[in-house]
């Protein structure tokens, strides 16, 4: 189902940030990944490992829905929150 949503979501470009941002928020909530952009990495090592896996998924979701011309803005970001 998420793949269908991604296929129907326009990638971020120069003209659609506010619509893209809202759809990205909805997608991340649907995938139970919204907390990755709204919280910081936990100090506890066990929790941090789980958090990192989820953050990688969230960051990949964001990156895959950004036009190639916009990747320069998030390429060096290491967390979904930064992206």
Secondary structure as UniProt FT lines:
FT   HELIX           2..7
FT   HELIX           17..30
FT   TURN            31..32
FT   HELIX           35..38
FT   HELIX           45..64
FT   HELIX           68..73
FT   TURN            74..76
FT   TURN            80..82
//
